Amino acid sequence: MLRRFALAMTGALSLSIASPSFAQQPPVDVAKVTTEVKATVDKYYRLFTEQNMKALPEEIYMTPWIIIGGNGPEADLTKEQALARFEGSLKQLVQNGWGKSIFTTENVCVLNANAALASGYNTRYKKDGSVMSVGGVTYLLGRTKEGWRIVSYTGHPKEKVVRCN
């Protein structure tokens, strides 16, 4: 499923942001893109931990954005829909004793100058510092005129890291 997700999302993103000719794409500074992508995902986790849900659809996620979970793809078409989803997730986490989340980036797969996959795992901690859960996550990011944004993500087992082989 993860491989199909990566291929489908890569194709969709390439069609939406790539230049008409793949042969004419400029060289990519992979190290720079990797650093920027990691910074975007880290900012997302910081804002979420700060419980600043309003910033997420404004600064982190593209609208529309798609989550691909156990029930298949679900799209939030507006910033208001995305905000409602983030607030609902936060409420449920807090009710269960959540205190913070940290993403460990295992790999960034730079697809081109404007598209990348960040793959790793999310560790959720309770307020008392104990581990609440650990799960794999892969984010599809695209560069916009406002900077890098998360276009989509999916959860998966921690061991299934997307690589650029």
N, C-alpha and C positions, 0 to 999 in steps of 0.2 A: 504494500500500500504506500509506503513512504517513497519508494522509487517511482511509482506511478504519479504520486503527488508532485515530486520534484520535476519529473518530465513534463507533466501537464502545466504546472505553474511556470516553468521555464519557457515553454512554448507560448503560453498566454502572455507573459510579460514581454517576451521578445517581440511578439506581434504588436504589442501596444506601445513600446517605447524604442524599438530598434530603428535604425536608419533603413531606408529602402534597400540598400545593398550591404550585406554583411561583409563583403570584401573591402568596403571603404571605411570600416570602423577605425577610429584612431587607436593607437596603442594604449593599453591600460596600465596604470600604475597600481599593480595588485596590492602592494604594501599599503598604499594610501587608502584605497577602497576598503581593505580589510580593517584598517584602523577606524575609518569613518563608520563602517557597519557595526563594529563592536561598540563604538561610542553610542550609536543610536539605540542598540539593544540595552546597553547599560543604563542609558537615560530613561528608557521605558521602565526598567525595573526600579530605578530610583524614584520616579514619579509615582509608580504604583505603590511602592512601600510608603511613600509620603502621603498616600491616599489622595493624590491630586488627580482624580479621575477626569476632571474637565480638561486637563492638559493633554490627555491621551489622544482624543480625536483631533485636537488642534495641532499637536506637535509631533506625534509619533506614528499614528496610523493614517493610511490613505482612506478616503471615503469615496466609493464604497470599499469595504474590506471584507475578506472572507475567512472564516474559521472553518477548518475541515476537521471535524471531530467524529466520534463514534456513530453519529446519526447522519454523516455525510456533510456536504458543504452547506453552510449557513452564511448568508450575506447580511451585513448591516449597510443599508443604502444611504443613510444620512448620518451626520455627526450626532444627532439626537438619539438615533437608534444605537449607535456605538456607545455613547455615554451611558445609556440605560443598561446595556450589557455589562459594561465595566462596573457600574455602581452595584448591579445585582451580584456580580462575582465577588466584589469586595465585601458586600454585606454578608454573604454566605461564609466567606473565609474568616471574617472577624468573629462571626457567631461560633465558629469552630476553634477559636483561640489563636488564629493566625497573627503573627507579628511582623514578618518580613519575608521577601522572596529574593533569591539571588540566582542569576543565570550564569552558568559556567560554559563559555564558548569552547567547544571542542574543535570546530572547524568553520572557516568561512570559505565558501566556494564562490569566487568571483567569476560571474558568467560573462560580463562585459562591463564597460565603464558605468553603466546605469542599472545593473542588476546583480544581485548576490543572494546567496543562501547562507544564513547563520544557523549552525546546528550545534546542539549541546544538550544541557539539561538544566532544569529548574529545580532548585531546592527551596521548599517552603518551610519556614521555621515558625514555631509557636512563640508566643510572648515570653515563655519561660526559657527559650533558647533551644528546646528540643526540636528534632526534625519532625515535621508534619507529613511531608511527602517529597519524593524525588521522581521526576519524570522527564523523559526526553522531549525536546521541542525543536522544531525547525521553522525558521522564519524566512519568508521570501520578502526581500526589500528591493525597492526601486528608488532611484535618485530623481527627485522632482526639483522644480525651481526653488522650492523652500528647503531643500536638503533631502536626506534619506528618510524614507517612510516605510513602515511595515505594510505590505500589501495583503499578506495572508500568513497563516501559520497552521501547523498541525502538531498534535502530540503523538508520541510514539515511545516504545521502550527506550530506556536510557542508553542502551548499547547500540542502537541504530542511528549512528551519526552519518549524515550525508557528507560524502567525500567528493572530490573532483577528479576521480580516476578516469 
